[in-house]
Amino acid sequence: QVQLVESGGGLVRAGGSLRLSCAASGIIFSRYGMGWFRQAPGKEREFVAGIGLSSGFRSYADSVKGRFTISKDDTKSTGYLQMNNLEPDDTAVYYCAADLLSRGGVISGSTPSYWGQGTQVTVSS
């Protein structure tokens, strides 16, 4: 059974930082790309960032480029999203997702096979 479990969300002031983690089980993590999506109240879920191989290709939404960094540690079956210089517009539920690299991994516009339950990030002004 595949499970993705996010952690690290919380309340932070604008300009602050948070690091989200996504612990995976039930999959061979090195064979999977992973990514992060977010959904704010009243808005559709949107792609935030994606990563293929741990040392390879990364992609970001324009709104987070230069502020967020995605990474993954295959030895720990865990992915991360380092979020710096947070803004109130970053407030959302953040979801991690994973899909086989052979299926294209997780990129903007993809519909990953596996999802976490989400973690709330709230940025106050």
Phi, psi and chi 1 to 4 in degrees:
 res  aa     phi    psi   chi1   chi2   chi3   chi4
   1 GLN       -  127.5 -178.9 -179.4   -1.4      -
   2 VAL   -84.5  133.8  178.2      -      -      -
   3 GLN  -135.8  137.5  -80.7 -165.8  -49.7      -
   4 LEU  -122.3  123.9  -59.0  176.7      -      -
   5 VAL  -123.9  115.6 -179.9      -      -      -
   6 GLU   -86.8  154.0  -58.4   98.4  -25.3      -
   7 SER  -154.2  166.5   60.7      -      -      -
   8 GLY   103.8   -4.0      -      -      -      -
   9 GLY   -70.8  172.4      -      -      -      -
  10 GLY   163.5 -166.1      -      -      -      -
  11 LEU  -104.9  130.2  172.9   63.6      -      -
  12 VAL  -143.6  153.1   63.9      -      -      -
  13 ARG   -81.2  155.3  -70.6 -172.6  175.2 -177.5
  14 ALA   -53.9  136.7      -      -      -      -
  15 GLY    92.6  -11.8      -      -      -      -
  16 GLY   -83.1 -175.0      -      -      -      -
  17 SER  -133.3  153.0  -61.9      -      -      -
  18 LEU  -144.4  151.7  -75.4  173.4      -      -
  19 ARG  -122.0  119.4 -171.9  175.3   82.2  152.7
  20 LEU   -91.2  144.7  -55.4 -177.0      -      -
  21 SER  -121.5  151.7  -61.6      -      -      -
  22 CYS  -136.1  105.6  174.9      -      -      -
  23 ALA   -92.2  125.1      -      -      -      -
  24 ALA  -106.1  145.3      -      -      -      -
  25 SER  -142.5  154.8   59.8      -      -      -
  26 GLY    85.5    3.0      -      -      -      -
  27 ILE  -136.5  158.4   57.2  174.2      -      -
  28 ILE   -86.7  100.0  -60.1  174.0      -      -
  29 PHE   -59.0  -34.1 -160.9   59.2      -      -
  30 SER   -66.4  -16.5   59.5      -      -      -
  31 ARG   -91.4    0.0  -63.7 -179.8 -177.6  177.3
  32 TYR  -117.1  139.6  -77.8   73.4      -      -
  33 GLY   -85.8  157.0      -      -      -      -
  34 MET  -138.0  163.6   65.7  148.9  -53.0      -
  35 GLY  -157.5  175.7      -      -      -      -
  36 TRP  -126.5  136.9  -67.0   88.7      -      -
  37 PHE  -124.2  164.5  -66.4   73.9      -      -
  38 ARG  -144.4  155.2   67.1 -173.7 -178.7 -174.1
  39 GLN  -138.6  117.9 -172.8  166.1   20.3      -
  40 ALA   -92.2  157.6      -      -      -      -
  41 PRO   -55.2  129.3  -25.6   34.6      -      -
  42 GLY    77.5    3.7      -      -      -      -
  43 LYS  -120.8  161.4  -64.7 -174.2  177.5 -179.3
  44 GLU   -76.4  155.9  -67.1 -173.2   -6.7      -
  45 ARG   -66.7  138.4 -174.4  159.0   55.3 -170.6
  46 GLU  -130.3  149.8   63.4  175.1   -3.2      -
  47 PHE   -69.2  139.6  171.9   81.3      -      -
  48 VAL  -113.2  -52.7  175.2      -      -      -
  49 ALA  -160.3  153.4      -      -      -      -
  50 GLY  -143.4  153.0      -      -      -      -
  51 ILE  -142.3  141.1 -175.8  169.8      -      -
  52 GLY   -94.3 -108.3      -      -      -      -
  53 LEU   -66.9  153.4  -63.5  173.1      -      -
  54 SER   -60.3  -26.7   59.1      -      -      -
  55 SER  -108.5   13.7   59.4      -      -      -
  56 GLY  -115.8 -141.6      -      -      -      -
  57 PHE   -61.5  134.0  176.9   78.1      -      -
  58 ARG  -127.5  146.5  -67.6  163.7  170.4   81.6
  59 SER  -136.2  150.5   61.2      -      -      -
  60 TYR  -138.5  149.0  -62.8   93.6      -      -
  61 ALA   -67.1  146.9      -      -      -      -
  62 ASP   -56.6  -34.2  -72.3  -17.2      -      -
  63 SER   -68.0  -16.7   58.3      -      -      -
  64 VAL  -118.2   -3.6  -53.7      -      -      -
  65 LYS   -58.1  134.3  -81.1 -179.5 -177.6  176.2
  66 GLY    85.7  -12.3      -      -      -      -
  67 ARG  -115.3  -34.0  -59.9 -172.3  -61.9  121.3
  68 PHE  -109.1  147.2  -69.8   10.9      -      -
  69 THR  -133.6  126.7  -57.4      -      -      -
  70 ILE  -100.5  144.1 -171.7  170.1      -      -
  71 SER  -152.3  166.9   61.1      -      -      -
  72 LYS  -147.3  145.3   65.1 -165.8  -67.2  -94.4
  73 ASP  -118.1  103.1 -175.1  -22.0      -      -
  74 ASP   -65.6  -27.7  -68.5  -21.8      -      -
  75 THR   -69.3  -23.6   66.1      -      -      -
  76 LYS  -108.3    0.7  -63.0 -179.6  178.8  179.1
  77 SER    51.1   42.8  -65.6      -      -      -
  78 THR  -135.1  137.9  -59.2      -      -      -
  79 GLY  -110.8  160.1      -      -      -      -
  80 TYR  -137.5  154.1  -55.6   95.4      -      -
  81 LEU  -134.3  106.5 -174.8   68.1      -      -
  82 GLN   -87.0  122.3  176.7   66.9   43.1      -
  83 MET  -117.1  114.2  -54.4 -174.9  -65.1      -
  84 ASN  -113.4  161.8  -62.5  -32.0      -      -
  85 ASN    48.2   51.4 -165.4   20.5      -      -
  86 LEU   -65.7  147.2  -77.5  158.9      -      -
  87 GLU  -121.8  156.6  -56.3  169.3   -8.0      -
  88 PRO   -55.0  -32.5  -30.8   37.6      -      -
  89 ASP   -68.8  -10.2  -77.0  -11.8      -      -
  90 ASP   -81.3   -6.8  -64.5  -42.6      -      -
  91 THR   -61.6  124.1  -64.5      -      -      -
  92 ALA  -178.3  170.6      -      -      -      -
  93 VAL   -88.0  127.2  176.7      -      -      -
  94 TYR  -103.1  131.5  -76.9   70.8      -      -
  95 TYR  -118.7  136.2  -59.7   87.9      -      -
  96 CYS   -94.8  156.2   70.8      -      -      -
  97 ALA  -146.9  155.5      -      -      -      -
  98 ALA  -143.9  148.2      -      -      -      -
  99 ASP  -154.6  155.7 -148.4  -22.5      -      -
 100 LEU   -58.8  137.9  -77.8  164.8      -      -
 101 LEU   -61.3  -31.2  -71.3  169.2      -      -
 102 SER   -68.3  -16.9   60.5      -      -      -
 103 ARG   -98.7    4.1  -69.3 -169.8   66.7 -134.3
 104 GLY   106.7   -4.9      -      -      -      -
 105 GLY    69.0 -150.1      -      -      -      -
 106 VAL  -118.9  113.8  179.0      -      -      -
 107 ILE  -137.7  170.2   58.7  174.6      -      -
 108 SER   -57.4  130.0  177.6      -      -      -
 109 GLY    92.5  -10.6      -      -      -      -
 110 SER   -84.2  163.3   68.4      -      -      -
 111 THR  -121.5   90.8  -55.8      -      -      -
 112 PRO   -60.6  155.5  -23.3   34.7      -      -
 113 SER   -76.4  -30.7  -63.0      -      -      -
 114 TYR  -126.6  141.2  -57.4  107.8      -      -
 115 TRP  -134.9  148.8  -66.7   84.4      -      -
 116 GLY   -85.5 -179.3      -      -      -      -
 117 GLN   -88.1  -13.1   81.4  -71.6   -8.9      -
 118 GLY    99.2  150.6      -      -      -      -
 119 THR  -138.1  136.5 -174.4      -      -      -
 120 GLN   -80.8  132.5  177.4   70.1   46.3      -
 121 VAL  -120.9  123.3  170.9      -      -      -
 122 THR  -123.7  125.0  -57.0      -      -      -
 123 VAL  -114.7  118.4 -176.0      -      -      -
 124 SER   -92.7  150.0   63.5      -      -      -
 125 SER   -89.5      -   56.5      -      -      -
